[in-house]
Amino acid sequence: MIVADTSLIASLALRNDRVGGAEAVLRRDGAWAAPVVWRSEMRQILVKCMHREGMTAADGLRAMEVAEELVAGREYQVLSGKVLEMAARSGCGGFECEYVALAQDLGLTLVTWDEEVLKAFPRIAVNPAKFVLNH
């Protein structure tokens, strides 16, 4: 099992330009976990697609359903204090630190394209291409 951030989840659900990397991660490890905040982040991505790219609400809902299937049964709460401490130390955002905190709590790898997170948490976070090569 891995912790997948919303960009990885969204790549599969929306079939965007990073879908190949996300599919490779899924083939390597099909059990994806996420903090509960992923849902709000995903909805925000879908709303942006609706406003900027003309996605319909029905298409957005279908993409959300695909995303929900990816993490079904593997959504977790994280401790606020831990997230705030990580954010203060690293300079990363609160949402990003939720994924890092979850990966640390579960003893898992966080797979993300977020360069800031990769740099701040090299023992926990790995980019999709490196994950596929090394796991």
N, CA, C and O of each residue as an XYZ file, in Angstrom:
540
protein
N       0.842     -1.179      0.000
C       0.000      0.000      0.000
C       0.888      1.243      0.000
O       1.963      1.257      0.601
N       0.417      2.284     -0.686
C       1.093      3.576     -0.730
C       0.108      4.655     -0.294
O      -1.100      4.426     -0.242
N       0.641      5.830      0.018
C      -0.182      7.020      0.157
C      -0.074      7.758     -1.166
O       1.021      8.084     -1.625
N      -1.216      8.015     -1.767
C      -1.277      8.727     -3.049
C      -1.816     10.124     -2.806
O      -2.828     10.294     -2.126
N      -1.144     11.125     -3.359
C      -1.696     12.464     -3.211
C      -2.764     12.704     -4.276
O      -2.938     11.896     -5.189
N      -3.460     13.801     -4.151
C      -4.600     14.059     -5.027
C      -4.181     14.199     -6.484
O      -4.946     13.829     -7.374
N      -3.002     14.718     -6.748
C      -2.592     14.839     -8.153
C      -2.449     13.475     -8.807
O      -2.766     13.314     -9.985
N      -1.978     12.501     -8.058
C      -1.856     11.144     -8.582
C      -3.239     10.531     -8.799
O      -3.501      9.922     -9.836
N      -4.107     10.694     -7.828
C      -5.477     10.188     -7.937
C      -6.194     10.848     -9.109
O      -6.849     10.174     -9.903
N      -6.067     12.165     -9.213
C      -6.741     12.911    -10.277
C      -6.236     12.518    -11.663
O      -7.004     12.507    -12.625
N      -4.970     12.201    -11.763
C      -4.423     11.811    -13.067
C      -5.141     10.589    -13.622
O      -5.418     10.520    -14.819
N      -5.441      9.635    -12.765
C      -6.176      8.449    -13.216
C      -7.640      8.767    -13.487
O      -8.204      8.338    -14.493
N      -8.246      9.520    -12.584
C      -9.680      9.798    -12.711
C      -9.993     10.687    -13.912
O     -11.035     10.532    -14.550
N      -9.100     11.608    -14.214
C      -9.328     12.556    -15.311
C      -8.638     12.167    -16.610
O      -8.884     12.760    -17.660
N      -7.762     11.154    -16.523
C      -7.021     10.711    -17.707
C      -6.242     11.882    -18.315
O      -6.286     12.109    -19.524
N      -5.535     12.613    -17.467
C      -4.801     13.787    -17.945
C      -3.428     13.404    -18.494
O      -3.158     12.227    -18.731
N      -2.571     14.388    -18.692
C      -1.275     14.139    -19.331
C      -0.323     13.311    -18.471
O       0.706     12.860    -18.973
N      -0.629     13.100    -17.209
C       0.215     12.281    -16.343
C      -0.378     10.899    -16.096
O       0.097     10.170    -15.225
N      -1.400     10.533    -16.846
C      -2.084      9.266    -16.599
C      -1.150      8.062    -16.751
O      -1.294      7.078    -16.025
N      -0.209      8.125    -17.671
C       0.720      7.010    -17.863
C       1.532      6.731    -16.617
O       1.705      5.574    -16.235
N       2.035      7.778    -15.977
C       2.790      7.607    -14.741
C       1.924      7.069    -13.617
O       2.360      6.218    -12.842
N       0.696      7.566    -13.529
C      -0.227      7.090    -12.495
C      -0.603      5.629    -12.724
O      -0.694      4.855    -11.772
N      -0.817      5.253    -13.969
C      -1.141      3.850    -14.274
C       0.027      2.930    -13.928
O      -0.180      1.817    -13.444
N       1.242      3.388    -14.172
C       2.421      2.578    -13.835
C       2.509      2.364    -12.327
O       2.837      1.267    -11.875
N       2.218      3.405    -11.546
C       2.205      3.263    -10.085
C       1.113      2.283     -9.677
O       1.340      1.427     -8.821
N      -0.053      2.395    -10.268
C      -1.176      1.509     -9.939
C      -0.843      0.047    -10.239
O      -1.212     -0.849     -9.479
N      -0.146     -0.185    -11.345
C       0.262     -1.562    -11.665
C       1.259     -2.091    -10.637
O       1.249     -3.276    -10.305
N       2.111     -1.211    -10.141
C       3.139     -1.608     -9.173
C       2.517     -1.831     -7.788
O       2.899     -2.757     -7.072
N       1.558     -0.976     -7.419
C       0.881     -1.108     -6.128
C      -0.528     -0.559     -6.274
O      -0.711      0.648     -6.433
N      -1.510     -1.422     -6.223
C      -2.898     -1.045     -6.454
C      -3.673     -0.621     -5.230
O      -4.852     -0.280     -5.334
N      -3.037     -0.635     -4.064
C      -3.717     -0.222     -2.837
C      -3.270      1.190     -2.479
O      -2.149      1.397     -2.013
N      -4.156      2.160     -2.700
C      -3.836      3.559     -2.457
C      -4.591      4.078     -1.253
O      -5.806      3.907     -1.155
N      -3.877      4.713     -0.332
C      -4.465      5.345      0.845
C      -4.324      6.859      0.703
O      -3.473      7.350     -0.037
N      -5.181      7.591      1.431
C      -5.120      9.052      1.411
C      -5.770      9.611      2.673
O      -6.648      8.977      3.258
N      -5.334     10.804      3.089
C      -6.040     11.454      4.191
C      -7.395     11.943      3.671
O      -7.558     12.161      2.471
N      -8.353     12.112      4.561
C      -9.702     12.469      4.111
C      -9.750     13.787      3.340
O     -10.687     14.009      2.574
N      -8.777     14.654      3.521
C      -8.761     15.932      2.805
C      -8.675     15.746      1.286
O      -8.979     16.676      0.539
N      -8.271     14.580      0.827
C      -8.137     14.357     -0.611
C      -9.459     14.644     -1.330
O      -9.459     15.135     -2.459
N     -10.579     14.337     -0.678
C     -11.887     14.541     -1.316
C     -12.130     16.009     -1.653
O     -12.583     16.334     -2.751
N     -11.827     16.890     -0.708
C     -12.008     18.326     -0.957
C     -11.070     18.821     -2.046
O     -11.459     19.618     -2.899
N      -9.836     18.344     -2.009
C      -8.881     18.737     -3.053
C      -9.341     18.251     -4.424
O      -9.249     18.981     -5.411
N      -9.827     17.036     -4.480
C     -10.301     16.485     -5.753
C     -11.499     17.268     -6.267
O     -11.582     17.568     -7.458
N     -12.411     17.594     -5.389
C     -13.573     18.394     -5.811
C     -13.129     19.743     -6.355
O     -13.700     20.242     -7.325
N     -12.118     20.335     -5.737
C     -11.623     21.626     -6.222
C     -11.007     21.482     -7.623
O     -11.211     22.339     -8.483
N     -10.274     20.421     -7.841
C      -9.721     20.161     -9.173
C     -10.848     20.024    -10.192
O     -10.765     20.573    -11.291
N     -11.888     19.302     -9.833
C     -13.014     19.103    -10.748
C     -13.739     20.405    -11.037
O     -14.133     20.654    -12.176
N     -13.920     21.233    -10.030
C     -14.561     22.537    -10.235
C     -13.718     23.388    -11.180
O     -14.264     24.058    -12.057
N     -12.406     23.372    -11.015
C     -11.531     24.115    -11.935
C     -11.685     23.597    -13.359
O     -11.723     24.385    -14.304
N     -11.773     22.285    -13.520
C     -11.977     21.715    -14.861
C     -13.323     22.152    -15.433
O     -13.437     22.399    -16.634
N     -14.322     22.245    -14.596
C     -15.632     22.702    -15.053
C     -15.569     24.157    -15.504
O     -16.122     24.509    -16.546
N     -14.903     24.996    -14.730
C     -14.842     26.425    -15.041
C     -13.900     26.741    -16.196
O     -14.207     27.591    -17.032
N     -12.771     26.071    -16.247
C     -11.744     26.410    -17.229
C     -11.825     25.592    -18.514
O     -11.490     26.078    -19.595
N     -12.275     24.341    -18.381
C     -12.218     23.441    -19.531
C     -13.588     23.000    -20.022
O     -13.686     22.222    -20.971
N     -14.639     23.487    -19.388
C     -15.978     23.153    -19.831
C     -16.456     21.760    -19.448
O     -17.419     21.255    -20.025
N     -15.800     21.141    -18.491
C     -16.269     19.833    -18.015
C     -17.676     20.003    -17.444
O     -17.963     20.996    -16.776
N     -18.533     19.050    -17.705
C     -19.879     19.105    -17.140
C     -19.854     18.574    -15.708
O     -18.935     17.856    -15.311
N     -20.873     18.937    -14.948
C     -20.988     18.428    -13.587
C     -21.120     16.903    -13.604
O     -20.585     16.221    -12.730
N     -21.830     16.374    -14.595
C     -21.991     14.917    -14.701
C     -20.647     14.244    -14.954
O     -20.361     13.200    -14.369
N     -19.817     14.829    -15.821
C     -18.482     14.271    -16.065
C     -17.614     14.377    -14.821
O     -16.831     13.475    -14.523
N     -17.753     15.475    -14.100
C     -17.016     15.645    -12.855
C     -17.403     14.595    -11.831
O     -16.549     14.050    -11.132
N     -18.684     14.318    -11.749
C     -19.156     13.300    -10.808
C     -18.631     11.921    -11.190
O     -18.254     11.137    -10.318
N     -18.603     11.623    -12.477
C     -18.052     10.330    -12.910
C     -16.568     10.220    -12.549
O     -16.111      9.168    -12.100
N     -15.830     11.294    -12.743
C     -14.411     11.288    -12.380
C     -14.247     11.120    -10.871
O     -13.346     10.413    -10.419
N     -15.108     11.762    -10.095
C     -15.034     11.629     -8.644
C     -15.324     10.192     -8.221
O     -14.693      9.677     -7.298
N     -16.253      9.559     -8.877
C     -16.568      8.162     -8.556
C     -15.386      7.241     -8.852
O     -15.113      6.317     -8.085
N     -14.688      7.484     -9.949
C     -13.487      6.713    -10.267
C     -12.440      6.921     -9.170
O     -11.825      5.968     -8.692
N     -12.253      8.177     -8.784
C     -11.275      8.497     -7.744
C     -11.638      7.832     -6.425
O     -10.769      7.291     -5.741
N     -12.914      7.868     -6.064
C     -13.354      7.269     -4.804
C     -13.086      5.768     -4.774
O     -12.750      5.216     -3.726
N     -13.231      5.115     -5.907
C     -12.946      3.677     -5.975
C     -11.474      3.383     -5.716
O     -11.135      2.343     -5.151
N     -10.601      4.296     -6.127
C      -9.162      4.078     -5.951
C      -8.753      4.008     -4.484
O      -7.835      3.268     -4.129
N      -9.427      4.772     -3.634
C      -9.024      4.819     -2.226
C     -10.102      4.266     -1.290
O     -10.010      4.435     -0.074
N     -11.097      3.623     -1.834
C     -12.199      3.105     -1.019
C     -11.690      2.244      0.132
O     -10.939      1.290     -0.068
N     -12.117      2.601      1.344
C     -11.730      1.846      2.525
C     -10.350      2.169      3.056
O      -9.908      1.569      4.036
N      -9.658      3.113      2.422
C      -8.291      3.458      2.844
C      -8.138      4.974      2.993
O      -7.160      5.557      2.524
N      -9.107      5.598      3.644
C      -9.067      7.032      3.936
C      -8.872      7.196      5.436
O      -9.519      6.516      6.233
N      -7.980      8.098      5.814
C      -7.594      8.207      7.218
C      -7.557      9.655      7.685
O      -7.274     10.573      6.915
N      -7.852      9.832      8.976
C      -7.665     11.114      9.657
C      -6.201     11.217     10.072
O      -5.549     10.206     10.335
N      -5.697     12.425     10.129
C      -4.351     12.656     10.650
C      -4.439     13.675     11.777
O      -5.380     14.467     11.840
N      -3.461     13.649     12.656
C      -3.456     14.552     13.795
C      -3.061     15.970     13.381
O      -2.059     16.173     12.695
N      -3.853     16.933     13.805
C      -3.603     18.334     13.447
C      -2.240     18.806     13.921
O      -1.526     19.489     13.187
N      -1.875     18.446     15.141
C      -0.585     18.887     15.667
C       0.577     18.412     14.829
O       1.541     19.146     14.609
N       0.484     17.185     14.365
C       1.557     16.631     13.531
C       1.648     17.375     12.196
O       2.742     17.695     11.731
N       0.509     17.642     11.592
C       0.475     18.361     10.313
C       1.057     19.762     10.483
O       1.858     20.209      9.663
N       0.655     20.449     11.543
C       1.144     21.813     11.766
C       2.639     21.836     12.051
O       3.348     22.725     11.581
N       3.120     20.867     12.816
C       4.566     20.785     13.077
C       5.344     20.547     11.792
O       6.369     21.187     11.554
N       4.860     19.626     10.963
C       5.539     19.341      9.692
C       5.547     20.564      8.788
O       6.553     20.865      8.146
N       4.431     21.260      8.742
C       4.342     22.455      7.902
C       5.288     23.539      8.401
O       5.941     24.209      7.601
N       5.365     23.714      9.709
C       6.251     24.730     10.277
C       7.715     24.419      9.986
O       8.493     25.316      9.659
N       8.087     23.150     10.104
C       9.479     22.747      9.875
C       9.872     22.792      8.404
O      10.989     23.177      8.060
N       8.945     22.397      7.545
C       9.294     22.200      6.134
C       9.005     23.383      5.229
O       9.651     23.545      4.194
N       8.044     24.209      5.607
C       7.600     25.277      4.720
C       6.554     24.813      3.717
O       6.060     25.613      2.922
N       6.215     23.536      3.745
C       5.171     23.000      2.857
C       3.796     23.389      3.391
O       3.654     23.776      4.551
N       2.800     23.282      2.539
C       1.444     23.628      2.920
C       0.799     22.574      3.807
O       1.274     21.443      3.908
N      -0.280     22.968      4.437
C      -0.996     22.067      5.325
C      -1.554     20.848      4.620
O      -1.444     19.732      5.127
N      -2.156     21.051      3.447
C      -2.702     19.907      2.720
C      -1.601     18.908      2.387
O      -1.771     17.702      2.560
N      -0.475     19.419      1.907
C       0.626     18.543      1.533
C       1.133     17.759      2.744
O       1.453     16.575      2.641
N       1.201     18.431      3.882
C       1.703     17.763      5.087
C       0.721     16.730      5.619
O       1.125     15.835      6.361
N      -0.548     16.824      5.265
C      -1.488     15.765      5.656
C      -1.079     14.437      5.018
O      -1.140     13.390      5.663
N      -0.669     14.482      3.766
C      -0.244     13.259      3.071
C       1.044     12.719      3.674
O       1.192     11.510      3.853
N       1.971     13.609      3.985
C       3.237     13.200      4.591
C       2.983     12.582      5.963
O       3.547     11.538      6.292
N       2.140     13.221      6.758
C       1.836     12.710      8.096
C       1.191     11.326      8.011
O       1.516     10.436      8.797
N       0.289     11.151      7.068
C      -0.353      9.846      6.919
C       0.666      8.784      6.521
O       0.672      7.688      7.082
N       1.517      9.099      5.567
C       2.538      8.139      5.150
C       3.424      7.764      6.333
O       3.748      6.592      6.528
N       3.805      8.743      7.102
C       4.643      8.476      8.271
C       3.892      7.632      9.292
O       4.448      6.675      9.830
N       2.637      7.972      9.564
C       1.843      7.219     10.546
C       1.668      5.757     10.154
O       1.712      4.866     11.002
N       1.467      5.520      8.852
C       1.219      4.157      8.375
C       2.495      3.411      7.981
O       2.453      2.222      7.666
N       3.624      4.113      8.000
C       4.888      3.493      7.587
C       4.928      3.203      6.100
O       5.497      2.201      5.669
N       4.318      4.090      5.312
C       4.217      3.901      3.872
C       4.978      4.979      3.120
O       5.438      5.960      3.705
N       5.102      4.785      1.835
C       5.691      5.767      0.936
C       4.591      6.667      0.392
O       3.513      6.198      0.027
N       4.875      7.963      0.341
C       3.992      8.922     -0.315
C       4.463      9.065     -1.751
O       5.624      9.398     -1.989
N       3.581      8.818     -2.711
C       3.925      8.971     -4.120
C       3.282     10.266     -4.604
O       2.064     10.436     -4.540
N       4.131     11.180     -5.091
C       3.675     12.522     -5.457
C       4.568     13.133     -6.524
O       5.737     12.772     -6.658
N       4.002     14.059     -7.276
C       4.793     14.858     -8.207
C       5.199     16.186     -7.587
O       5.921     16.954     -8.223
N       4.770     16.477     -6.394
C       4.999     17.766     -5.744
C       6.478     17.923     -5.387
O       6.973     17.282     -4.460
N       7.170     18.775     -6.128
C       8.618     18.957     -5.953
C       8.977     19.479     -4.569
O       9.993     19.078     -4.001
N       8.158     20.364     -4.023
C       8.425     20.900     -2.695
C       8.378     19.790     -1.639
O       9.228     19.738     -0.749
N       7.402     18.924     -1.741
C       7.270     17.807     -0.800
C       8.413     16.816     -0.996
O       8.983     16.323     -0.022
N       8.745     16.527     -2.236
C       9.843     15.599     -2.516
C      11.152     16.095     -1.919
O      11.938     15.313     -1.384
N      11.376     17.388     -2.013
C      12.604     17.970     -1.477
C      12.590     18.001      0.052
O      13.605     17.711      0.686
N      11.457     18.348      0.639
C      11.376     18.495      2.090
C      11.326     17.158      2.831
O      11.765     17.062      3.977
N      10.789     16.126      2.170
C      10.595     14.837      2.833
C      11.134     13.681      1.984
O      10.373     12.799      1.586
N      12.436     13.683      1.708
C      12.996     12.664      0.807
C      12.952     11.235      1.353
O      13.071     10.288      0.576
N      12.788     11.058      2.636
C      12.711      9.701      3.205
C      11.308      9.120      3.127
O      11.119      7.913      3.278
N      10.321      9.983      2.890
C       8.927      9.549      2.884
C       8.320      9.633      1.492
O       7.547      8.763      1.091
N       8.674     10.689      0.754
C       8.038     10.973     -0.535
C       8.931     10.586     -1.702
O      10.152     10.734     -1.650
N       8.298     10.088     -2.755
C       9.012      9.704     -3.968
C       8.135     10.044     -5.169
O       6.909      9.957     -5.103
N       8.781     10.432     -6.268
C       7.972     10.715     -7.455
C       7.573      9.407     -8.132
O       8.226      8.380     -7.941
N       6.509      9.445     -8.915
C       5.982      8.199     -9.509
C       6.999      7.412    -10.321
O       7.057      6.187    -10.210
N       7.794      8.082    -11.125
C       8.753      7.348    -11.964
C       9.769      6.602    -11.107
O      10.086      5.445    -11.384
N      10.275      7.254    -10.080
C      11.235      6.608     -9.194
C      10.571      5.465     -8.420
O      11.193      4.427     -8.194
N       9.329      5.652     -8.020
C       8.628      4.595     -7.311
C       8.513      3.345     -8.183
O       8.751      2.231     -7.718
N       8.151      3.537     -9.440
C       7.975      2.404    -10.358
C       9.303      1.688    -10.564
O       9.336      0.459    -10.625
N      10.383      2.424    -10.671
C      11.684      1.817    -10.888
C      12.205      1.041     -9.678
O      12.868      0.015     -9.827
N      11.902      1.538     -8.488
C      12.499      0.994     -7.266
C      11.593      0.057     -6.481
O      12.026     -0.479     -5.461
N      10.374     -0.159     -6.905
C       9.489     -1.018     -6.117
C       8.914     -2.146     -6.953
O       8.148     -2.964     -6.443
